[in-house]
């Protein structure tokens, strides 16, 4: 399942990154993520599920036109079967690495024209 929650990005573009509205949107989305995870716990499939949570970009004011760490660096969080707990990815990673990583977790090979790399270090025995 893929879920896209864009209200944080909208708040950044509409009210500015770091504004109260931005942080209010972060809090709301955090609650949604908690509700989703609670549903997996209630369905007794939480421990069988790979979760990958990726943020969008950062920005300044109402845009993200700078090509710097604030605008392009994003967190990628993973948890689930075979995921190394407490591990920090050592190299550069990007949101384009998510799809190949998910395919790898499913035992599938990324297509030859797919951009991004498999974040193999996230997993035990990858």
Secondary structure, DSSP 8 states (H G I E B T S, - for coil): ------HHHHHHHHH-TTSHHHHHHHHHHHHHHHHHHHHHHHTT-GGG--EEEE-----BTTB--S-SHHHH---EEEESTTB-TT----S---TTHHHHHHHHHTT----TT--S---GGGBTT-
